[in-house]
Amino acid sequence: MIPVTTFANKKVALFGLGGSGLASASALLAGGADVWACDDDPARMDAACRAGIPTADLRTVDWSRIAALVLTPGVPLTHPAPHWSAGLARNAGVEVIGDIELYCRERRARAPDASFVAITGTNGKSTTTALIAHLLNVSGYSAEAGGNIGKAILSLEPPRPGHVHVIECSSYQIDLAPTLDPSVGILINLSEDHIDRHGTMDNYAAVKERLVAGVQDGGTAIVGVDDNRCAAIADRLEQRGKNVLRVSVRRPLSDGLYVEGDRILMAAGGTAREIARVGGIGSLRGIHNAQNAACAAGAALALGLSAEAIQKGLVSFPGLAHRMEQVGRIGRVLFVNDSKATNADSAAQALASFGDIFWIAGGVPKAGGIESLTGFFPRIRKAFLIGQAANEFAATLEGQVPYEMSGTLEQATQSAARAAASFDGGEPVVLLSPACASFDQFRNFELRGAAFRDLVKALPGA
């Protein structure tokens, strides 16, 4: 745990008692703060009380006594409307912050030179975060990953020289971290997502930009420049005097990291040298993973790793659960869990990585559905549709891809396995890449992916 001493002897309100909220409350209490914690769910309030966390109804407290409101990331800050707790805080002139901001303040107070790598992007941030931590650990560094992946940030070890924190940051978390200041900041890519929480694409992009704009003096901002918004962000950062490392998987760069074939190359001063190769690494299959690997390599170089160490780490990377995770095989049929693909852009990366696909898709649809995926339809031998999106997806697939209205993940898995087993040719792949949120049938994408993994393991001969 990281005790948050920067609010010692101050009253702090906290709303949201899920995992990160409980971690924040415990860290504040350990650092000497006086905490009033609250949640809209009475059961969570009761659980917090039993865990020794003081609770209060924030509707009735004296806000003039409160130094800050710590809001958990899942609670709306601005759109579609501010949560009532955020509204009360703002009316009282109380700052509204999150756990990433608590960490940043504690790091500056405790160990400002401790290495802090922060990663964001619409897609790929979890894989990139896990990969950076893996590269560091196999090279003998002390490193922990957390934030929006794995452990809540305040559950990690305290910041100290020689220990690296590798932190995935969602747009919700960045929105609550006004002084976010990593030593290495990474913005992988930008595409439309979470508009319901940010209002417009411009607002969403501006929040993401803050992560790399806040990189400390002497640090490195790593920006994937294969989309126009990120390319413009890289230019703005450079104009402000930031040390910018551009990354591309689409074209050679005269200055920066780029991918050519299966090689990651570093260009500078008119010459390019090979940093690593990603060919044949199953956990890094696909152009999207080449982008993730290049961004991770950039961070590793910024932290002092050699090209040899980076190559060794890439080869031994086991991959990320629920992201292009190979969970089983029956004869020629490969089963891939890509439950983390909660939007069409993310699903596109998986669809681009395989041929002869038996596709399980559906759930709670995002804006635009799967219209953007039509270019991949020739790869799909049959689709198996589940959840709320089934009818919408069927309408898009009609006349282009055979489909079955499976309804549940269990039915879809069994049907797809039978269809793939009878397919004559190639290496058929049963791919769970839903292009949807999970909330109609599962509490989160992790539970959806775990259910798929268990269903595959239960198939005869798997």
LOLOMI-520800 format. One record per atom (N, C-alpha, C, O): x, y, z; residue in one letter. Coordinates in steps of 0.05 Angstrom, whole numbers, plus 5000, padded with zeros to 4 digits. Layout:
# residues N
XYZa
...
This chain:
# residues 462
501749765000m
500050005000m
501750255000m
504050255011m
500750474988i
502150724988i
500550915007i
498551024999i
501450955032p
500051135050p
500151425038p
502251525030p
497751545037v
497551815025v
497852015047v
495952085061v
500352115051t
500952305073t
500252595066t
500252765083t
499852645040t
499352925032t
496753035041t
496253275039t
494952865052f
492452965064f
492352895093f
490152885105f
494652865106a
494752805135a
493353035150a
493853265145a
491652955169n
490253145187n
488253315172n
487453525182n
487453225148k
485353375133k
482953195129k
483152945129k
480653315126k
478153175121k
477953125091k
478053305075k
477652875083v
477352795055v
474752645052v
474252445066v
473052725033a
470652575025a
471452385002a
473152454985a
470252155002l
470751954982l
468151834973l
466551744989l
467751824946f
465351694936f
466151464918f
467751504900f
464851234922g
465251004906g
466950794921g
469350834924g
465750584930l
467050384947l
467450114933l
467049904945l
468150134907g
469149894894g
472049844901g
473049944921g
473449694884g
476149624890g
478049854893g
479449874913g
478050044873s
479850274875s
479050464897s
480750584910s
476350484902g
475450664924g
476350564951g
477150714968g
476050304955l
476950184981l
479950224984l
480850285006l
481450184963a
484350214964a
485050504971a
486850554987a
483650694958s
484150984964s
483551054993s
485051195006s
481250955002a
480451015030a
482550905049a
483351045068a
483450655045s
485350535063s
488050695062s
489350735083s
488850775038a
491350925035a
491251195048a
493151285061a
488951335046l
488551595059l
488651555090l
489951715104l
487251355100l
487251315129l
490051245139l
490851335160l
491451075123a
494251005131a
496051245132a
497951255147a
495451445116g
497151695115g
496251905134g
497452125135g
494151845150g
493352045171g
491052225164g
490452415178g
489652165141a
487352335134a
484852245150a
484752025160a
482952425152d
480352375165d
478452335142d
477752525127d
477452095138v
475852015114v
472951985121v
472151875141v
471252105103w
468452045102w
467851905075w
468052025054w
467251645076a
466851495051a
463851445047a
462351415066a
463051425021c
460251405014c
459951244988c
461851234972c
457651124985d
456950984960d
453950984958d
452550984978d
452950974933d
450050954929d
448950674936d
446550644939d
450750474939d
449950204945d
450250154976d
452450154986d
448050124990p
448250085019p
449949845027p
451249845048p
449949635010a
451549395016a
454549465016a
456049365033a
455349634998r
458149724998r
458849895022r
461049875033r
456950065030m
457350225054m
457750035078m
459550085095m
456049835081d
456349645103d
458949505102d
460249465123d
459849415079a
462349275076a
464649455084a
466549365097a
464549705076a
466749895084a
466849935114a
469049945126a
464549955126c
464449975156c
465749735169c
467349765188c
465049505159r
466249265171r
469249245167r
470649125182r
470249385145a
473149385140a
474549615155a
476949655152a
473049765171g
474249975188g
474450245174g
475950415183g
472950275152i
473050535137i
470650705146i
468350615144i
471150945157p
468951115166p
467151195142p
468151265121p
464551175146t
462651255125t
460851475134t
460551525158t
459751615115a
457851835120a
456151885096a
457051825073a
453851995100d
452152085078d
453152355069d
452752555083d
454452365046l
455652615037l
453652835030l
454353065026l
451052755029r
448952955024r
448553135049r
447453355047r
449353035072t
448653175097t
451153285111t
450853415132t
453553245101v
455953325116v
456453625111v
455353745092v
458253745127d
459054015124d
461354035104d
463653975111d
460754115080w
462854115059w
464954325063w
467154305051w
464454515080s
466554725086s
468854605101s
471054725102s
468554365112r
470754235127r
472354055110r
474453945119r
471554015085i
472753805068i
474953925050i
474554135036i
477253795049a
479553895032a
479353795004a
480253934986a
478153554999a
477953444972a
475953224972a
475353094992a
474753194948l
473052954943l
474652774925l
475452844903l
475052524934v
476252314917v
474052154905v
472552024918v
473952174878l
471752034863l
472951794849l
475151814837l
471651564851t
472651334836t
472051364806t
470151494799t
473751254789p
473551314760p
470851244747p
470151374728p
469451044757g
466950964745g
464651154749g
462551124738g
465051354766v
462951544773v
463051784755v
465251894752v
460851864741p
461052084722p
461952344734p
460952434755p
463852474721l
464952734730l
463552954715l
462853164727l
463052924689t
461853134673t
459453044657t
457353174656t
459652814643h
457652714625h
456752434633h
458352284644h
454252364628p
452152524616p
451152754635p
449952944626p
451752724661a
451352934680a
453252874704a
453752634710a
454253074717p
455953024741p
454452864762p
452052914767p
455752684775h
454552544797h
453952744819h
455252954821h
451952694835w
451052884855w
453352954875w
453453184884w
455152764881s
457352834899s
459253034886s
460253214900s
459753004860a
461453194846a
460153474846a
461453674849a
457553474842g
456153724842g
456253864869g
456754104870g
455953724891l
456153834918l
458953944923l
459254164934l
460953794914a
463753884918a
464254144902a
465454324913a
463454154878r
463954394862r
462454634873r
463554854873r
460054594882n
458554814894n
459954924919n
459655164925n
461354754933a
462754834957a
465654924951a
467154994970a
466454914926g
469254994919g
471254784927g
473654854932g
470454534929v
472254314937v
473354174912v
471754114894v
475954134910e
477053994887e
476153704886e
475753574906e
475853614861v
474953334856v
477253194842v
478053274820v
478352984854i
480652844844i
480252544846i
478252454857i
482152394836g
481952094837g
484551974848g
486352114857g
484651714846d
486951564858d
489551614844d
491651614857d
489451664818i
491951724804i
493151984814i
495552014817i
491352184819e
492352444829e
493452414857e
495552534863e
492252244874l
493352194901l
496152084898l
497952164913l
496451894880y
499151774875y
501151984866y
503351994877y
500352154847c
502252354836c
503252544858c
505552614859c
501352624875r
502152804897r
503952664917r
505852784927r
503352414923e
505052274942e
507852224930e
509852234944e
507952154904r
510552114892r
512252364892r
514652354899r
511052594886r
512552844887r
513552904915r
515753014918r
511952844935a
512852894963a
514852694973a
516652764988a
514652444964r
516252224975r
518752164959r
520952144970r
518452144932a
520652054915a
520252164887a
519652014869a
520652424882p
520052544856p
521652434833p
520952464810p
523952304840d
525652194818d
524951894813d
526251774796d
523051784827a
522351504822a
521051484795a
519451654787a
521751274780s
520751244752s
517851174752s
516851004766s
516351324736f
513451294734f
512751294704f
512951504691f
511951064694v
511051044666v
508051034665v
506850854678v
506751214650a
503851224648a
503051174619a
504251284601a
501051004615i
500250914589i
497350964584i
495750894602i
496651084561t
493851104554t
493551064524t
495551034510t
491051074514g
490451034486g
487650904485g
486650804505g
486450914462t
483750784460t
484050484461t
482550354475t
486050374447n
486450084446n
489350024452n
491150184445n
489849794464g
492649694467g
493949774493g
496149684499g
492649934510k
494050034534k
494649814554k
496749814567k
492849624557s
493349404577s
495649234568s
497349164584s
495649154542t
497848984533t
500449134535t
502449024544t
500549394528t
502949554529t
503949574558t
506349554563t
502049624576t
502849644605t
504049384614t
506149384626t
502649164609a
503748904618a
506348834605a
508148724618a
506648914580l
509148854566l
511449014577l
513648904580l
511049264583i
513249434594i
514149324621i
516549294625i
512249254638a
512949144664a
514548884660a
516448824675a
513648714641h
515048464635h
517948514626h
519748384635h
518248704607l
520948764596l
522848844619l
525148764620l
521749014637l
523349114659l
524048884679l
526448854687l
522148724686n
522648514706n
524548304696n
526248214711n
524248224671v
526048014661v
528848124656v
530747964652v
529148384656s
531748514653s
533048574680s
535148704682s
531748494702g
532848534728g
532048784743g
532948834765g
530148934731y
529149174744y
526949094764y
525848874763y
526449264783s
524149234801s
521849404790s
522049644788s
519749274782a
517549414768a
514849284776a
514649044780a
512849454778e
510049364784e
508249504764e
508549734757e
506249344755a
504149454738a
501549484754a
501049334772a
499949694747g
497449734761g
495849954748g
496350024725g
494050064764g
492250274754g
489750154742g
488250024757g
489250204717n
486850094704n
487049804697n
485249684686n
489349684703i
489849404698i
490849284724i
492749394736i
489749064732g
490848924756g
490249084782g
487949144788g
492349144797k
492049264823k
491349564821k
492349704802k
489749664839a
489349954842a
492050074849a
493649964863a
492450314838i
495150444840i
496050474869i
498450444875i
494250534887l
495050574915l
495450314930l
496150324954l
494950094917s
495549834929s
498349734923s
499249534933s
499849894907l
502549814899l
504449894921l
503750024941l
507049824918e
509049904937e
509550204934e
509050324913e
510350334956p
510850624954p
512950694934p
514850534930p
512750924921p
514851004901p
517551044915p
517651154937p
519550954902r
522350984912r
524250964889r
523650844868r
526651084891p
528651054870p
529250764865p
529550604884p
529550684840g
530150414833g
527750234830g
528049994822g
525350334835h
522950184832h
521150324811h
520750564814h
520250184791v
518750304769v
515750234772v
515050004774v
514050434772h
511150394770h
510350424741h
510850634729h
508950224730v
507950224703v
504950224705v
503750024713v
503750444697i
500950494705i
499250544680i
499650734665i
497250374676e
495250414655e
493250624665e
492250604687e
492650824649c
490851044656c
488551054636c
488951104612c
486151024646s
483751064629s
483251364627s
484251524642s
481551434608s
480751714605s
479351814630s
479652044638s
477851634643y
476451714668y
478451784690y
478151984704y
480551634691q
482651684712q
484251934706q
484852094724q
484851974681i
486352224673i
484652464679i
485752674688i
482052444675d
480252674680d
480352754709d
479752984716d
481052574727l
481152624755l
483952664766l
484452654790l
485852714747a
488652744755a
489852994742a
491352974723a
489153224754p
490053484741p
493053524741p
493953694725p
494553394758t
497453444758t
499053184750t
501253144760t
497853024733l
499152774724l
501752844711l
501852994691l
503952724721d
506652804712d
508552564710d
510452554726d
508152374692p
509852144690p
512652224680p
513052434668p
514552044686s
517252084674s
517251984645s
518752084629s
515651784639v
515151694612v
512151674608v
510751534623v
511151814588g
508251804582g
507851694554g
509251764536g
505851524551i
505351394526i
502451434518i
500651374533i
502051534494l
499351554481l
499551384456l
500851464436l
498151154456i
498550954434i
496951034409i
498051034387i
494451104413n
492651154391n
490151294401n
489651304425n
488451394383l
485951514389l
483851444368l
484351474344l
481551344378s
479251304361s
476851344378s
477051354403s
474451364366e
472151444382e
471351234403e
471150994397e
471151324428d
470351154450d
469551324473d
470551554476d
467851224490h
467051354515h
465951634511h
466251814528h
464651674488i
463451944483i
461252004503i
460752234509i
459951794513d
457851834533d
458951954558d
457452084573d
461551914564r
462752014588r
464252274584r
464852414603r
464852344559h
466452594553h
464952794536h
465853014532h
462652714525g
461052904509g
461652914480g
459852884463g
464252954473t
465052964445t
467752834442t
469252784461t
468452774417m
471052654411m
473252854418m
475352764427m
472853104413d
474853304420d
475453304450d
477753324458d
473353294466n
473753284495n
475253034503n
477053044519n
474552804492y
475852554498y
478852564490y
480552484506y
479452674466a
482252694458a
483752884475a
486152834481a
482553104484a
483853294501a
484653174528a
486753234539a
482853004539v
483452874564v
485852684560v
487752684576v
485852534539k
488052344534k
490752494530k
492852404539k
490652724516e
493052884511e
494352974537e
496852994538e
492853014558r
493953114583r
496052934595r
497853024608r
495752674589l
497752484600l
500552534589l
502452544604l
500752564563v
503352614551v
504252904554v
506652964555v
502353084555a
503053364559a
504253424586a
505753614590a
503553244606g
504553284633g
507253154639g
508153164662g
508553034619v
511052894624v
513053084636v
513353314628v
514452994656q
516453164671q
518653264652q
519253134632q
519853484659d
522153584645d
524353374645d
524953254666d
525453324622g
527453114620g
526352834615g
527852644610g
523652814616g
522352564610g
521852524581g
522752674564g
520352314574t
519852244546t
516852204542t
515552054556t
515852344521a
513052304513a
513052124488a
514252204467a
511851894489i
511751704467i
509051714455i
507051664469i
508851774429v
506151814416v
506051654390v
507751684373v
504051474388g
503551344363g
502251534344g
500251664350g
503451564320v
502651784302v
501151684277v
501151814256v
499951444279d
498551334256d
495651434253d
494251354234d
494651584272d
492051724268d
492552024270d
494452114283d
490852174257n
491252464254n
491352614280n
492952794284n
489552534299r
489552674324r
492152644340r
493152834351r
493152394341c
495652354355c
497952484341c
499752584354c
497952484315a
500152624300a
500152924307a
502353034311a
497853044309a
497653324316a
498553374345a
499853574351a
497853184363i
498753204391i
501753194393i
502953354407i
503053014378a
505952994378a
507253254369a
509153344381a
506053374349d
507153634339d
506853844361d
508754004365d
504553854374r
504154064395r
506154024418r
507254214428r
506553774426l
508353724448l
511253804441l
512653924457l
512053744416e
514753824408e
515054124407e
517154234415e
512954264399q
513054564398q
513254674426q
514354894430q
512254524446r
512454614474r
515054534487r
515454594511r
516854414472g
519454344483g
519654064495g
521654004508g
517553904493k
517653634504k
519453454486k
519753494462k
520653254500n
522153044485n
520252844475n
519152684490n
519752844449v
517652674436v
518952454420v
520652494404v
517952204426l
518751974410l
516251884395l
514451774407l
516251924368r
514051834352r
514251534345r
516451424342r
511951404342v
511851124336v
509851074313v
507651184314v
510650924293s
508950854271s
509150564263s
511350454263s
506850444256v
506950184244v
505950194215v
505649994202v
505550434205r
504450474178r
506550574158r
506250524134r
508550714168r
510550834149r
513150874163r
513250894188r
515350884148p
517950944160p
517951234171p
516651404159p
519451274192l
519851544203l
522751624200l
524551454202l
523251874196s
525951974195s
527152004223s
529552004227s
525352034243d
526152064271d
524051934288d
521852034291d
524751704300g
522751564317g
522951264313g
524751164299g
521051124325l
520850834322l
518750754301l
516550874301l
519450574284y
517450484265y
517750184260y
519850064265y
515650064250v
515549774245v
515649724215v
514049844200v
517449554206e
517749484178e
517849184177e
519849064186e
515849054165g
515648764166g
515348674195g
513348754208g
517148514205d
516948434233d
519048564250d
519548484273d
520348784239r
522548914253r
521649174265r
520149334253r
522549234290i
522249494302i
524849644298i
526949554307i
524649874285l
527050024278l
527050294292l
524850414295l
529350394300m
529650664311m
531150834291m
533450774284m
529851044282a
531051234263a
531951484277a
530451594293a
534251584270a
535351834280a
537651924262a
539351764255a
537752174256g
539952284241g
540252164213g
542552154203g
538152074201g
538251964174g
538951674172g
539051564150g
539351544195t
539951254195t
537951114213t
536751234231t
537650844209a
535850684225a
537250434235a
538850314220a
536750354259r
537950104270r
535749934281r
533650034291r
536149674279e
534149484289e
534249474319e
536349444331e
531849484332i
531649454360i
530749174368i
531849054386i
528849074353a
527748804359a
526148704336a
525548844317a
525348444338r
523548324318r
521148194333r
521448084355r
518748224321v
516348104334v
515347864319v
513347744327v
516447804296g
515547574280g
515647314296g
517647254309g
513547154294g
513546894306g
512846894336g
512846674348g
512347124348i
511547144376i
508547134378i
507247334372i
507446904386g
504546864385g
503047064402g
500747144396g
504247144425s
502847334443s
502847624432s
501547794443s
504347664410l
504447934398l
503647924368l
504848054352l
501747754362r
500747724335r
499247964326r
497748084342r
499548054301g
497948264290g
499248534291g
501048594307g
498348714273i
499548984270i
499049144295i
500749314302i
496749104309h
496249254333h
498249184355h
499049364370h
499048934356n
500948854376n
503748944368n
505448994386n
504348974343a
506849094334a
506949384344a
509049474353a
504749524343q
504649804354q
505049794384q
506649964395q
503749614398n
504149594427n
507049534434n
508249654452n
508249344419a
511049264424a
512949504418a
514849534433a
512449654397a
514149884391a
513950094413a
516050214421a
511550144423c
511250344445c
512650244470c
513950394484c
512349984476a
513649874499a
516749884496a
518149944515a
517749834472a
520549844467a
521550134471a
523750174482a
519950334462g
520750604467g
520950674496g
522850814504g
519150574512a
519250624541a
521750484553a
523150594570a
522250234544a
524550084554a
527150234548a
528950244565a
527350334523l
529750484516l
530050734533l
532250794542l
527850874538a
527951114554a
528851054583a
530051224596a
528350804592l
529050734619l
531750594620l
532650514642l
533150564597g
535850474597g
536350184589g
538550084591g
534150044579l
534549774570l
535949764543l
535649944527l
537449544538s
538849514513s
536949374493s
534849264501s
537649384468a
536149254447a
536048944453a
533948814448a
538248844462e
538348554468e
536348474490e
535048274488e
536248644511a
534448584533a
531548604524a
529848454532a
530948804506i
528248834496i
527448594480i
525248494483i
529148494462q
528548254446q
528048014464q
526147864459q
529647974484k
529247754503k
526547774517k
525247564520k
525848004525g
523248044538g
520848004520g
518847894528g
521048094495l
518848064476l
518347764471l
516047674471l
520447614468v
520147324461v
518847174485v
517346984480v
519447264509s
518447114533s
515747224543s
514747134563s
514647424530f
512147554539f
509847354537f
509347254515f
508447284559p
506347084557p
503747184546p
501947024540p
503447444542g
500947564532g
499147644555g
499747604579g
496947774548l
495147884567l
492547724567l
491447654546l
491647664591a
489047514593a
486847674579a
486647924583a
485147544564h
482847654551h
483547834527h
481747964516h
486047844519r
486747994495r
488347814477r
490747764481r
487047714456m
488347524437m
489547294452m
491747194445m
488247194473e
489246984490e
488446714478e
486146654474e
490446554471q
489946284460q
489346094483q
491046024499q
486746014485v
485845874509v
485545574504v
485045424523v
485645484479g
485445194475g
485545124445g
485545294428g
485544864440r
485644764413r
484244494412r
484644334430r
482744444391i
481744174386i
482444104357i
481344214338i
484443934354g
485443874327g
486444124314g
488244254325g
485344194291r
486244434277r
485044684287r
485944904280r
482944664304v
481444904312v
482745034336v
483144914357v
483345294333l
484545454354l
482345624366l
480645734352l
482345644393f
480345804407f
481746044419f
483746014434f
480746284413v
482046534422v
480146704437v
477946774428v
480946784461n
479346954479n
480247244476n
482447324485n
478647404463d
479147684459d
476947854472d
475948044461d
476147764496s
473847894510s
474348184515s
472348334518s
476848274516k
477448554521k
476748734498k
476748974501k
476048614475a
475248774452a
472348874456a
470448744447a
472149094469t
469449194476t
468449404457t
466349524461t
469849454435n
468949634414n
469849534387n
471449344386n
468749644366a
469349544339a
472249574332a
473449394319a
473549804339d
476349844332d
478049624345d
479949524332d
477549554369s
479049344383s
478549074370s
480448914366s
476049014363a
475448754350a
476848744322a
477648524314a
477048974309a
478348974283a
481148864284a
482148734265a
482548924306q
485348834308q
485448524309q
487348404299q
483548404323a
483448114323a
482647994297a
483847804287a
480548114285l
479648014259l
481848034238l
481947864219l
483548234240a
485648264220a
487948064224a
489548024206a
487947924247s
490147744253s
489747454245s
491547294247s
487247394237f
486647114230f
485047094204f
483947294195f
485046864192g
483246794170g
481446564179g
482046434200g
479346504164d
477646274171d
476546294199d
476946124216d
475146524205i
474346584232i
471446504237i
469646544220i
470946374259f
468246324269f
467946504293f
468846454315f
466446724288w
466546964305w
464246974325w
461946964317w
464846994350i
462847034371i
462847334378i
464847444387i
460547464374a
460447754377a
457747824390a
455747684388a
457848054404g
455348154416g
455648224445g
457648164458g
453548344455g
453548444483g
452148714483g
450148744469g
453148904498v
451949174497v
453449334476v
455849384478v
452049414454p
453449534431p
454449814437p
453249964453p
456549894424k
457650164424k
456550314400k
455450194382k
456950574400a
455950744378a
457250644352a
459650594351a
455650614331g
456650524305g
456650234300g
456950134278g
456150074322g
455949784319g
458449664306g
460649724314g
457949494285i
460249364271i
460349454242i
461549314225i
459149684236e
459249774208e
462149814198e
462649764175e
463849894216s
466649944208s
468249694202s
470449704193s
467049464208l
468549204205l
467949064179l
468848844175l
466449184161t
465649044137t
467948954120t
467748754106t
470249094122g
472549004106g
473648744115g
475148614101g
472948654140f
473948404150f
471948174146f
472547944152f
469548234135f
467548034133f
468447794116f
467647564122f
470047834094p
470947604079p
472547394095p
472847164086p
473647484117r
475247294134r
473447124152r
474246914162r
470947204155i
469147074174i
467446864160i
465946914142i
467746614169r
466246394157r
463346384168r
461546314154r
463046454193k
460446474205k
460646624231k
462646614245k
458446774237a
458346934262a
456246804281a
454246694272a
456846824307f
455046714327f
454446944346f
456147034361f
451947044346l
451247294358l
449947254385l
448147084388l
450747424404i
449747394432i
448947674442i
449747884431i
447247674463g
446747914478g
444948124463g
443748064443g
444948364475q
443148574465q
443748654436q
441948734422q
446248634428a
446948724401a
446248524379a
446648594355a
445248294385a
444948084365a
443248174341a
444048124318a
440948294346n
439248374323n
440648594306n
440548584282n
441848784319e
443248994305e
445548884288e
445848954265e
447148704300f
449348584285f
448348414262f
449648404241f
446148264267a
445048094246a
444248264221a
444748184199a
443148504226a
442348674204a
444848764188a
444648794164a
447048814202t
449448894188t
450648664172t
451748704150t
450548424183l
451748184170l
450048074148l
451047934130l
447448144147e
445548014129e
446548034100e
447248254090e
446547804087g
447447784059g
450447794054g
451347764032g
451947824076q
454847844073q
456347614089q
458347514080q
455247554112v
456547344129v
454347174141v
452347274152v
454546904138p
452546734151p
452746774182p
454846824193p
450446754195y
450446804224y
448346624237y
446446524225y
448746584263e
446846444280e
446246624304e
447946754316e
443646644311m
442846784334m
443146604359m
441246464366m
445446604371s
446046414392s
444946504419s
444246334435s
444746754424g
443646854449g
445646864471g
446247084481g
446646634480t
448446624503t
451246544494t
451646434472t
453146614510l
455946544504l
456246234504l
457846134487l
454946094522e
455145804522e
454245684496e
455545514485e
451945764486q
450845664461q
452645734438q
453145574420q
453645984438a
455346074416a
457945914415a
458845834394a
459145854438t
461645714439t
461345424429t
462945324413t
459145294437q
458745024428q
458145014398q
459144844384q
456445204388s
455845204360s
458245274343s
458745154322s
459845464352a
462245544337a
464245324336a
465545274315a
464545174358a
466444944358a
465544734338a
467244624324a
463044674337r
462044474318r
462544564289r
463444414272r
461844814284a
462144914257a
465044924248a
465744854225a
466845004266a
469645024260a
470844744255a
472544704238a
469944544271a
470944274268a
470244154241a
471743984231a
467944234230s
467144124204s
468144284180s
467644214157s
469644504186f
470744674164f
473044534151f
474844424165f
473144534125d
475144394110d
477144594099d
476644714078d
479344624113g
481444804102g
482644984123g
481345054143g
485245044120g
486545234136g
486645164166g
486444934173g
486945374182e
486845344211e
484445504221e
484745744227e
482145374224p
479845524234p
480245624262p
481445494279p
479145864267v
479445994293v
476746064304v
475246204291v
476145964328v
473746064342v
474646304358v
476146274377v
473646534351l
474546784362l
472346924377l
470347014366l
472646944404l
470947124419l
472247404419l
474147454433l
471047574403s
471947854401s
469448024398s
468648094376s
468048084421p
465248154420p
464548424407p
462248464399p
466548614406a
465948884396a
463749024413a
462349204403a
463448944437c
461349034455c
462249024484c
464048874491c
460949194500a
461249164529a
459748914538a
458248794523a
460348824562s
459348564572s
456948584589s
455848374597s
456048824596f
454348864620f
451548744618f
450148724638f
450748654594d
448048524593d
448148244604d
446048144614d
450448114603q
450547834612q
452747784632q
452647584647q
454747964634f
456947924652f
457648194665f
457248404653f
458748184690r
459348424704r
461648584691r
461748824693r
463448444678n
465648574665n
466848384643n
466048154642n
468648494627f
469748334605f
471448104616f
471747894603f
472648134640e
474247924651e
472547674657e
473447454651e
470247724669l
468547494674l
467447364649l
467247114647l
466947524628r
466147414603r
468347244591r
467847024581r
470847344592g
473047184581g
473646934597g
474246724585g
473346954623a
473746714640a
471646504634a
472246264634a
469146594630a
467046404623a
467646264597a
467246024594a
468546414577f
469246294551f
471546094554f
471445874543f
473546164570r
475745984574r
474845724587r
475745504579r
473045744607d
471945504620d
470245334600d
470445094601d
468745474583l
467045324564l
468845174544l
468144954536l
471045304536v
472845164517v
474144924530v
474244714518v
474944954555k
476344734569k
474444504572k
475244274574k
471844554574a
469844344578a
469144194552a
467743994553a
469944294529l
469344164504l
470843904501l
473143894509l
469643694491p
471043444487p
473443474470p
473343584448p
475743374479g
478143374464g
479743634465g
481843654452g
478843824481a
480244084482a
482944044497a
484444244501a
